[in-house]
Amino acid sequence: MAKCCGSPGCKCTVIAGPGVTVDGNGSPTTPYTISAPGAEPTALQAAGTPTVDATVTGTGTDADPFMVSAAVVLDPAPPQGGDNLLQAGADGLFLECADVRTCFSAGGGASYDATTGVITARPSTDAGNALSLGTDGGLFTPPGDAAEPTAIEAADSTTADTEITGTGTAVDPYVVTSSVILDPSPPGGGDQLLQSGPDGLFLECEQVRTCFSAGDGAGYDEATGVITARPSTDAGNSLSYGTDGGLLVPPGGGDPTAVEGGDSDTVATEVTGTGTAADPYVVTSSVILDPSPPGGGDQLLQSGPDGLFLECTEVRGCFSAGDGAGYDEATGVITARPSTDAGNSLTLGTDGGLLVPTADQLTVGCGLQGEGTVADPLAAFPIAGERAWSADWACDAAANSTLRCDPGSGALWTPPEHTSAAVTMQQLHPLGNPAMPATGTTVIIDSAAYSEGLYDADTLTACRGVSFSAVFTGHAEVSWTAGAIFDLAYAVSVNGGSAASRLMYSELTPSGPAGRRRQTFSVAQAAGLAPHTGYRVRVYPAIRVTSGTVTVNQWITDTHLLALTR
């Protein structure tokens, strides 16, 4: 028979562990009393995931233990816009045929009963259709005299694949077979859970369980589908499973919570207390004010019994007045400060604003122009005479004007108004004594025999207009046969253009004798040129023989060139 520990022969020994006290000696009159002080309540929170919603109830005591439960979250609005077929019942998740049947519908040539899930072929009701259902429920086409065989085609939909075999005869009837199409790559990017077997479509827990996984604080067995809470394996964790499978935090010991204060550059943190209910931790933070700011000045921020403060009196000492400003440090008033120099017209108006009295309007006399302002300063007003200034002057007025300011005396003066150049030259044309045919057309005797008057651009001035003239005087000695008719001419070319003949002398002797004569004549060309413009006139000896024979014995040209500025 077992003995009570209170018997004299008992050897019962009870030792108190950490956080536990033992009183008594185990006798009937003084039994062992084991007690443990109450511990701080353990904080336990539920953390859910997109697929599992965790909930914690209870206060964590023996009378009201923590209860951690988890529920699978079903998406009420799936991303593809349809209804969620999975349902949650009293015994777990389920998906029945009645739910799946609504995912299908009948296309052409087929009928579908969403209530029973029966798919049948649907013969057309059009007149003359020989296809019907036989007594055995199969498609039947009776024999007849129809020459044309019945045409049947299979039409697929996105959810059903239809196939037709047979030739439509009594011996080899049409057989229409429809198979449900399962998307091998669902639009969400996951695996297709629905499966097709020899007995129809199915979806088992084995397929659904792969859709879930465990997050922090949870355990999940994909093979069994069991979801559990997962206590941390970190050292010192007092959370475990009780004998009833629930989460357990045993009462009593454990290392006390360690709390320390951490300082930053701007805040000092202090921790007092022992962390018990009677002496809780107290965390106090104080703002740190730099006694020696890095700029070398005084610290303006102050700390008082009601908090930080900064008043106007501290800030006003940071400012001072520079040129054109006044500053009263006692009041903080900043004002504009007009100069006291003699002649200053800047003052303060009656409204306290800056005032510059309006100056008298300037009167401009002869030879000046402008308003006397920054935008329109006073300037000399030169007069060019009868011609507009721009007609003969296209240069910068400040650099090239005929009206200049002497840097020594400051007086206005004008350089010489005009510049001119002239040249005269004589040229003997090497014509020889060619006999000109009676062509009746004015021709150039020799294209290499010419005289030229040339003015190069900017020869006299870089800016002013130029008047240019060239006079060519010809001295020709010619001889002719009796009855000759001819005209002497100059062929004139301007600036490289085509030569145009100008008749200078004519001999009309239809019945006259032969003769020989020296004749003098001239042709002139003049032009008014704009600045930076050159000019060239070239003359060629020319002749027109209408009848007889003419010999040019000599041709001399005197060229006179004159150019002057305007």
C-alpha positions as CSV (number, residue, x, y, z in Angstrom):
1,M,0.0,0.0,0.0
2,A,1.3,3.5,-0.9
3,K,2.3,5.6,2.0
4,C,1.4,9.3,2.5
5,C,4.4,11.6,2.6
6,G,3.3,12.6,6.1
7,S,4.2,9.2,7.4
8,P,7.4,8.9,9.4
9,G,9.0,6.6,6.8
10,C,8.4,9.0,3.8
11,K,11.4,10.4,2.1
12,C,9.6,13.2,0.1
13,T,11.8,16.2,-0.7
14,V,10.4,19.4,-2.4
15,I,12.8,22.1,-3.6
16,A,11.7,25.5,-4.8
17,G,12.8,26.5,-8.2
18,P,13.4,30.0,-9.6
19,G,10.4,32.3,-8.9
20,V,8.7,29.7,-6.7
21,T,8.4,29.5,-2.9
22,V,7.7,26.3,-0.8
23,D,6.3,26.4,2.8
24,G,5.5,23.5,5.2
25,N,7.1,20.0,5.7
26,G,4.6,17.8,4.0
27,S,2.9,16.6,7.1
28,P,-0.9,16.4,7.4
29,T,-0.8,19.3,9.8
30,T,1.8,21.4,7.9
31,P,1.4,20.4,4.2
32,Y,3.7,21.7,1.5
33,T,2.5,25.1,0.1
34,I,3.9,26.0,-3.3
35,S,3.3,29.5,-4.6
36,A,4.6,31.7,-7.4
37,P,4.3,35.5,-7.6
38,G,2.2,36.8,-10.5
39,A,4.2,37.8,-13.6
40,E,3.6,40.8,-15.9
41,P,0.9,39.8,-18.4
42,T,2.3,38.6,-21.7
43,A,1.5,40.7,-24.7
44,L,0.2,38.7,-27.6
45,Q,-1.0,40.1,-30.9
46,A,-2.4,38.4,-34.0
47,A,-0.7,39.1,-37.4
48,G,-2.7,38.3,-40.5
49,T,-1.5,37.6,-44.0
50,P,-3.4,38.1,-47.4
51,T,-4.6,34.5,-47.2
52,V,-5.0,33.9,-43.4
53,D,-6.7,36.1,-40.8
54,A,-5.4,35.4,-37.3
55,T,-7.3,36.4,-34.1
56,V,-6.3,36.4,-30.4
57,T,-8.8,36.3,-27.6
58,G,-8.5,35.9,-23.8
59,T,-6.2,37.6,-21.3
60,G,-3.5,35.0,-20.9
61,T,-4.5,33.8,-17.4
62,D,-5.4,30.3,-16.3
63,A,-9.0,31.3,-16.0
64,D,-9.0,33.1,-19.4
65,P,-6.1,31.8,-21.5
66,F,-5.1,33.2,-24.8
67,M,-7.0,31.6,-27.8
68,V,-5.3,32.0,-31.1
69,S,-7.4,31.1,-34.1
70,A,-6.8,31.5,-37.9
71,A,-9.3,31.7,-40.7
72,V,-8.6,31.4,-44.4
73,V,-9.3,34.6,-46.3
74,L,-11.5,34.2,-49.4
75,D,-11.2,37.0,-52.0
76,P,-14.7,38.5,-52.4
77,A,-13.7,40.1,-55.7
78,P,-11.2,37.8,-57.6
79,P,-8.9,39.8,-60.0
80,Q,-10.5,38.4,-63.1
81,G,-13.8,39.9,-62.2
82,G,-15.8,36.6,-61.6
83,D,-17.3,35.1,-58.5
84,N,-15.1,33.1,-56.1
85,L,-16.2,29.5,-56.3
86,L,-14.4,28.4,-53.0
87,Q,-16.7,28.6,-50.0
88,A,-16.1,28.3,-46.2
89,G,-18.5,26.0,-44.2
90,A,-18.7,24.8,-40.7
91,D,-16.4,21.8,-41.6
92,G,-13.9,23.7,-43.8
93,L,-13.4,25.0,-47.3
94,F,-15.5,23.3,-50.0
95,L,-16.2,23.6,-53.8
96,E,-19.2,21.6,-55.1
97,C,-20.3,20.6,-58.6
98,A,-23.3,23.0,-58.3
99,D,-20.8,25.9,-58.0
100,V,-18.6,24.7,-60.9
101,R,-21.5,24.1,-63.3
102,T,-22.3,27.8,-63.5
103,C,-18.9,28.3,-65.2
104,F,-20.1,26.5,-68.4
105,S,-22.6,27.3,-71.1
106,A,-23.7,25.7,-74.3
107,G,-22.5,26.9,-77.7
108,G,-23.8,26.1,-81.2
109,G,-25.1,22.5,-81.6
110,A,-25.0,21.8,-77.9
111,S,-27.3,22.1,-74.9
112,Y,-26.2,22.4,-71.3
113,D,-28.2,22.1,-68.0
114,A,-26.4,24.1,-65.4
115,T,-28.6,22.5,-62.7
116,T,-27.6,18.9,-63.5
117,G,-24.4,19.5,-65.4
118,V,-25.6,17.4,-68.3
119,I,-24.2,18.4,-71.8
120,T,-26.2,17.1,-74.8
121,A,-26.1,17.6,-78.5
122,R,-28.9,19.9,-79.8
123,P,-30.4,19.1,-83.2
124,S,-31.7,22.1,-85.1
125,T,-35.4,22.7,-85.3
126,D,-35.1,24.0,-88.9
127,A,-37.5,22.3,-91.4
128,G,-36.1,19.3,-93.2
129,N,-33.5,18.5,-90.5
130,A,-33.0,14.7,-90.6
131,L,-30.9,14.6,-87.4
132,S,-32.7,13.5,-84.2
133,L,-32.1,11.5,-81.1
134,G,-32.5,7.7,-81.4
135,T,-34.2,5.4,-78.9
136,D,-30.9,4.8,-77.2
137,G,-30.3,8.5,-76.7
138,G,-27.7,8.8,-79.6
139,L,-27.9,11.1,-82.6
140,F,-29.9,9.5,-85.4
141,T,-30.3,10.2,-89.0
142,P,-33.0,7.9,-90.6
143,P,-32.2,6.3,-94.1
144,G,-33.9,8.1,-96.9
145,D,-33.6,9.2,-100.5
146,A,-31.7,12.4,-99.7
147,A,-28.8,12.7,-102.0
148,E,-26.9,15.3,-100.1
149,P,-25.3,14.0,-96.8
150,T,-26.1,16.0,-93.7
151,A,-23.4,18.5,-93.0
152,I,-22.2,18.7,-89.4
153,E,-19.3,20.7,-88.1
154,A,-17.8,21.0,-84.6
155,A,-17.8,24.4,-83.0
156,D,-15.5,25.1,-80.1
157,S,-15.9,27.7,-77.4
158,T,-13.3,29.0,-74.9
159,T,-14.5,26.4,-72.3
160,A,-15.5,23.4,-74.4
161,D,-13.8,21.5,-77.2
162,T,-16.2,19.7,-79.6
163,E,-15.2,16.8,-81.9
164,I,-17.4,14.9,-84.5
165,T,-16.5,11.5,-85.8
166,G,-18.5,9.1,-88.0
167,T,-20.0,9.6,-91.5
168,G,-23.6,10.0,-90.4
169,T,-24.9,6.7,-91.7
170,A,-26.8,4.1,-89.7
171,V,-23.7,1.9,-89.7
172,D,-21.3,4.7,-88.9
173,P,-23.4,7.5,-87.2
174,Y,-22.1,10.9,-86.3
175,V,-20.6,10.9,-82.8
176,V,-20.4,14.4,-81.2
177,T,-18.0,14.6,-78.2
178,S,-17.4,17.7,-76.1
179,S,-14.5,18.1,-73.6
180,V,-14.1,20.8,-71.1
181,I,-11.0,23.0,-71.8
182,L,-8.8,23.7,-68.8
183,D,-6.5,26.7,-69.2
184,P,-2.9,25.5,-68.8
185,S,-1.7,29.0,-68.0
186,P,-4.3,30.9,-66.0
187,P,-4.2,34.7,-66.5
188,G,-3.1,35.2,-62.8
189,G,0.2,33.4,-63.6
190,G,-0.4,30.5,-61.2
191,D,-1.0,26.8,-61.7
192,Q,-4.4,25.5,-62.9
193,L,-6.1,23.8,-59.8
194,L,-9.0,22.2,-61.6
195,Q,-8.2,18.7,-62.9
196,S,-9.9,16.4,-65.4
197,G,-10.1,12.6,-64.7
198,P,-11.8,9.6,-66.3
199,D,-14.9,10.3,-64.1
200,G,-15.0,14.1,-64.7
201,L,-13.6,17.4,-63.3
202,F,-12.3,17.4,-59.8
203,L,-10.6,19.8,-57.3
204,E,-9.2,18.2,-54.2
205,C,-7.6,19.6,-51.0
206,E,-4.2,18.5,-52.4
207,Q,-4.4,21.1,-55.1
208,V,-5.8,23.9,-52.9
209,R,-3.3,23.4,-50.1
210,T,-0.4,24.6,-52.4
211,C,-2.1,28.0,-52.6
212,F,-1.2,28.8,-48.9
213,S,2.0,29.4,-47.0
214,A,3.0,30.4,-43.5
215,G,4.0,33.9,-42.5
216,D,5.6,35.2,-39.3
217,G,4.3,33.5,-36.2
218,A,2.5,30.8,-38.1
219,G,3.2,27.2,-39.2
220,Y,1.6,25.5,-42.2
221,D,1.8,21.8,-43.3
222,E,1.1,21.7,-47.0
223,A,0.7,17.9,-46.9
224,T,-2.0,18.0,-44.3
225,G,-3.3,21.5,-44.6
226,V,-2.9,22.1,-40.8
227,I,-2.3,25.7,-39.8
228,T,-0.6,26.3,-36.4
229,A,0.9,29.1,-34.4
230,R,4.7,29.0,-34.4
231,P,6.5,30.0,-31.2
232,S,10.0,31.5,-31.7
233,T,13.0,29.4,-31.0
234,D,15.0,32.4,-29.6
235,A,16.6,31.8,-26.2
236,G,14.4,32.9,-23.3
237,N,11.1,32.6,-25.1
238,S,8.5,31.5,-22.6
239,L,5.7,30.9,-25.2
240,S,5.0,27.2,-25.8
241,Y,2.1,24.7,-26.3
242,G,0.0,23.6,-23.3
243,T,-1.2,20.0,-22.7
244,D,-4.4,21.0,-24.5
245,G,-2.5,22.1,-27.6
246,G,-3.1,25.8,-26.9
247,L,-0.4,28.5,-26.6
248,L,1.0,28.7,-23.1
249,V,3.0,31.3,-21.2
250,P,3.9,29.8,-17.8
251,P,3.6,32.1,-14.9
252,G,6.7,33.2,-13.0
253,G,10.3,34.0,-13.7
254,G,12.2,35.0,-16.7
255,D,14.8,37.7,-17.1
256,P,13.5,41.2,-16.3
257,T,13.0,43.5,-19.3
258,A,16.1,45.6,-20.0
259,V,15.4,49.3,-20.9
260,E,18.2,51.8,-21.5
261,G,18.1,55.4,-22.6
262,G,19.7,56.4,-25.9
263,D,20.9,59.9,-26.6
264,S,21.1,61.7,-30.0
265,D,22.7,65.0,-31.0
266,T,19.6,67.0,-30.1
267,V,17.7,64.8,-27.4
268,A,19.0,63.3,-24.2
269,T,17.0,60.3,-22.9
270,E,16.9,59.1,-19.2
271,V,15.3,55.9,-17.9
272,T,14.3,55.5,-14.2
273,G,12.5,52.8,-12.3
274,T,12.8,49.0,-12.1
275,G,10.0,48.0,-14.5
276,T,7.6,46.6,-11.9
277,A,4.0,47.6,-11.3
278,A,5.1,49.4,-8.1
279,D,8.1,51.0,-9.7
280,P,7.5,51.2,-13.5
281,Y,10.1,52.3,-16.0
282,V,9.9,56.1,-16.7
283,V,11.5,57.4,-19.9
284,T,12.2,61.1,-19.9
285,S,13.6,63.0,-23.0
286,S,15.2,66.5,-22.8
287,V,16.2,68.7,-25.8
288,I,19.9,69.4,-25.9
289,L,20.8,73.1,-26.5
290,D,24.4,73.7,-27.9
291,P,26.1,76.1,-25.4
292,S,28.7,77.1,-28.1
293,P,27.1,77.1,-31.6
294,P,29.6,76.4,-34.4
295,G,29.2,79.9,-35.8
296,G,30.8,81.3,-32.7
297,G,27.8,83.4,-31.6
298,D,25.4,83.0,-28.7
299,Q,22.7,80.4,-28.5
300,L,19.3,82.1,-29.1
301,L,17.0,79.2,-28.2
302,Q,16.2,79.1,-24.4
303,S,14.6,76.3,-22.3
304,G,12.1,77.3,-19.6
305,P,9.7,75.4,-17.3
306,D,7.0,75.5,-20.1
307,G,9.3,74.5,-23.0
308,L,11.6,76.0,-25.6
309,F,11.3,79.7,-26.4
310,L,12.8,82.4,-28.6
311,E,11.7,86.0,-28.2
312,C,12.1,89.1,-30.3
313,T,14.7,90.6,-27.9
314,E,17.1,87.8,-28.6
315,V,16.7,88.0,-32.4
316,R,17.0,91.8,-32.7
317,G,20.6,91.7,-31.7
318,C,21.4,89.6,-34.9
319,F,20.7,92.5,-37.2
320,S,22.4,95.9,-37.9
321,A,22.0,98.6,-40.5
322,G,24.2,99.0,-43.6
323,D,24.4,101.8,-46.2
324,G,21.0,103.4,-47.0
325,A,19.2,101.7,-44.0
326,G,18.4,102.6,-40.4
327,Y,17.8,100.1,-37.6
328,D,16.6,100.5,-34.0
329,E,17.7,97.4,-32.1
330,A,15.4,98.3,-29.1
331,T,12.3,98.2,-31.2
332,G,13.3,96.2,-34.2
333,V,12.2,98.9,-36.7
334,I,14.1,99.0,-40.0
335,T,13.9,102.2,-42.0
336,A,15.4,103.7,-45.2
337,R,18.0,106.3,-44.5
338,P,18.3,109.2,-47.0
339,S,21.8,110.8,-47.3
340,T,22.3,114.2,-45.6
341,D,24.6,115.3,-48.4
342,A,23.8,118.7,-50.0
343,G,21.6,118.4,-53.1
344,N,20.0,115.1,-52.3
345,S,16.4,115.1,-53.5
346,L,15.4,111.8,-51.9
347,T,13.2,112.4,-48.8
348,L,10.4,110.8,-47.0
349,G,6.8,111.7,-48.1
350,T,3.9,112.5,-45.9
351,D,2.8,108.9,-46.1
352,G,6.2,107.7,-44.8
353,G,7.4,106.4,-48.2
354,L,10.5,107.4,-50.2
355,L,10.0,110.5,-52.3
356,V,12.0,112.0,-55.2
357,P,10.3,115.3,-56.4
358,T,9.6,115.5,-60.1
359,A,12.4,117.3,-62.0
360,D,11.7,120.2,-64.4
361,Q,11.3,119.1,-68.1
362,L,14.5,119.5,-70.1
363,T,14.4,122.0,-73.0
364,V,16.3,120.8,-76.1
365,G,17.9,123.5,-78.3
366,C,19.1,123.5,-81.9
367,G,21.5,120.7,-82.8
368,L,20.5,118.4,-79.9
369,Q,17.9,115.6,-79.7
370,G,16.6,113.2,-76.9
371,E,14.7,113.5,-73.7
372,G,17.7,113.5,-71.4
373,T,16.8,110.2,-69.8
374,V,18.7,106.9,-69.5
375,A,16.4,105.4,-72.2
376,D,16.6,108.4,-74.5
377,P,19.7,110.5,-73.6
378,L,20.6,113.8,-75.1
379,A,22.6,113.5,-78.4
380,A,23.9,115.6,-81.2
381,F,21.5,116.1,-84.1
382,P,23.5,116.3,-87.4
383,I,21.9,117.7,-90.6
384,A,22.9,116.1,-93.9
385,G,21.4,118.7,-96.2
386,E,18.9,118.3,-99.0
387,R,19.5,114.5,-99.4
388,A,18.5,112.1,-96.7
389,W,21.5,111.1,-94.6
390,S,20.9,107.3,-95.3
391,A,21.0,107.9,-99.1
392,D,24.7,108.5,-99.1
393,W,25.8,107.1,-95.7
394,A,25.3,103.4,-94.7
395,C,28.0,103.2,-92.0
396,D,27.8,103.3,-88.2
397,A,27.3,107.0,-87.4
398,A,29.4,106.9,-84.2
399,A,32.5,105.5,-86.1
400,N,32.1,107.1,-89.5
401,S,29.9,110.2,-89.2
402,T,31.1,113.4,-91.0
403,L,30.3,115.2,-87.8
404,R,33.0,114.4,-85.2
405,C,34.0,115.5,-81.7
406,D,37.6,116.6,-81.1
407,P,38.8,114.7,-78.0
408,G,41.0,117.6,-77.0
409,S,38.6,120.6,-77.2
410,G,35.2,118.8,-77.3
411,A,34.2,120.9,-80.3
412,L,32.2,119.4,-83.3
413,W,34.0,119.5,-86.6
414,T,33.5,118.1,-90.1
415,P,36.1,116.5,-92.3
416,P,36.4,117.4,-96.1
417,E,33.0,116.8,-97.7
418,H,34.1,115.1,-100.9
419,T,36.9,112.9,-102.3
420,S,37.5,112.5,-106.0
421,A,39.8,110.6,-108.3
422,A,40.4,110.9,-112.1
423,V,42.6,109.1,-114.6
424,T,43.1,109.3,-118.4
425,M,44.8,106.7,-120.6
426,Q,45.3,106.0,-124.3
427,Q,45.3,102.6,-125.9
428,L,46.1,101.5,-129.4
429,H,44.1,98.5,-130.4
430,P,46.2,95.9,-132.3
431,L,43.6,95.4,-135.1
432,G,45.9,95.2,-138.1
433,N,44.1,95.7,-141.4
434,P,41.3,93.2,-141.4
435,A,38.8,93.3,-144.3
436,M,35.3,93.3,-143.0
437,P,32.7,91.4,-145.0
438,A,29.4,93.1,-146.0
439,T,27.3,91.2,-143.4
440,G,24.9,94.0,-142.5
441,T,25.5,93.1,-138.7
442,T,27.4,95.0,-136.2
443,V,30.3,92.8,-135.0
444,I,33.2,93.2,-132.5
445,I,36.3,93.5,-134.6
446,D,38.5,91.8,-132.0
447,S,37.3,90.5,-128.6
448,A,40.8,91.0,-127.1
449,A,40.9,94.7,-128.2
450,Y,39.0,96.6,-125.5
451,S,39.3,99.6,-123.2
452,E,38.0,99.5,-119.6
453,G,36.9,102.0,-116.9
454,L,37.0,100.2,-113.5
455,Y,36.1,101.4,-110.0
456,D,36.8,98.9,-107.2
457,A,34.5,98.9,-104.2
458,D,35.7,101.1,-101.3
459,T,38.6,102.6,-103.4
460,L,37.8,106.2,-102.2
461,T,35.8,105.5,-99.0
462,A,34.4,102.6,-97.1
463,C,31.0,104.0,-96.5
464,R,30.0,106.9,-98.8
465,G,28.2,106.7,-102.1
466,V,30.2,107.4,-105.2
467,S,29.4,109.1,-108.5
468,F,31.2,107.3,-111.4
469,S,31.7,108.3,-115.0
470,A,33.8,107.0,-117.9
471,V,34.3,108.6,-121.3
472,F,35.8,106.7,-124.2
473,T,37.1,108.7,-127.2
474,G,37.8,106.7,-130.3
475,H,40.2,107.7,-133.2
476,A,39.7,105.4,-136.1
477,E,41.4,105.4,-139.5
478,V,39.5,103.4,-142.2
479,S,39.6,102.9,-145.9
480,W,36.8,101.5,-148.2
481,T,36.0,100.5,-151.7
482,A,33.7,102.5,-154.0
483,G,30.0,102.3,-153.2
484,A,30.7,101.0,-149.6
485,I,28.2,101.5,-146.8
486,F,29.3,101.0,-143.2
487,D,28.9,102.2,-139.6
488,L,31.6,102.4,-136.9
489,A,30.5,101.6,-133.3
490,Y,31.6,100.9,-129.8
491,A,30.2,97.6,-128.2
492,V,29.6,98.6,-124.5
493,S,29.5,96.0,-121.7
494,V,28.6,97.1,-118.1
495,N,29.6,95.0,-115.1
496,G,30.3,91.9,-117.3
497,G,27.0,92.0,-119.0
498,S,26.4,91.3,-122.7
499,A,27.8,94.0,-125.1
500,A,25.4,96.4,-126.7
501,S,26.5,98.3,-129.8
502,R,26.4,102.1,-130.0
503,L,26.9,103.6,-133.5
504,M,29.5,106.4,-133.6
505,Y,30.1,107.2,-137.3
506,S,28.3,106.2,-140.6
507,E,29.5,106.3,-144.3
508,L,26.8,106.1,-146.9
509,T,28.3,106.1,-150.5
510,P,26.2,103.8,-152.7
511,S,27.6,105.4,-155.8
512,G,30.6,107.2,-154.3
513,P,34.3,106.6,-154.9
514,A,36.6,104.7,-152.7
515,G,38.0,106.7,-149.8
516,R,40.2,106.8,-146.6
517,R,39.5,108.9,-143.5
518,R,40.4,109.4,-139.8
519,Q,37.3,109.9,-137.6
520,T,37.0,110.9,-133.9
521,F,34.0,110.0,-131.8
522,S,33.2,109.3,-128.1
523,V,30.8,107.3,-125.8
524,A,30.2,107.9,-122.1
525,Q,28.8,105.8,-119.2
526,A,27.9,107.2,-115.7
527,A,26.3,105.9,-112.5
528,G,25.6,106.8,-108.9
529,L,26.8,104.0,-106.7
530,A,25.8,103.0,-103.2
531,P,28.5,102.4,-100.6
532,H,30.6,99.2,-101.0
533,T,29.7,98.9,-104.7
534,G,32.1,98.6,-107.6
535,Y,31.5,99.4,-111.3
536,R,33.2,98.4,-114.6
537,V,32.6,99.6,-118.2
538,R,34.3,97.9,-121.1
539,V,34.2,99.0,-124.8
540,Y,35.1,97.0,-127.9
541,P,35.7,98.5,-131.4
542,A,32.9,97.3,-133.6
543,I,31.7,97.8,-137.2
544,R,28.7,97.1,-139.4
545,V,29.4,96.7,-143.1
546,T,26.3,96.8,-145.3
547,S,28.1,96.8,-148.8
548,G,31.5,97.0,-150.1
549,T,34.8,96.3,-148.3
550,V,36.1,98.2,-145.4
551,T,39.6,98.1,-144.0
552,V,40.3,99.3,-140.4
553,N,43.9,100.6,-140.5
554,Q,44.1,101.9,-137.0
555,W,41.9,102.4,-133.9
556,I,43.1,104.3,-130.8
557,T,40.9,104.9,-127.7
558,D,41.4,107.6,-125.1
559,T,39.8,106.6,-121.8
560,H,38.9,109.1,-119.1
561,L,37.7,107.9,-115.7
562,L,36.3,110.1,-112.9
563,A,34.9,109.0,-109.5
564,L,33.9,111.3,-106.5
565,T,32.1,110.7,-103.3
566,R,28.6,112.1,-102.8
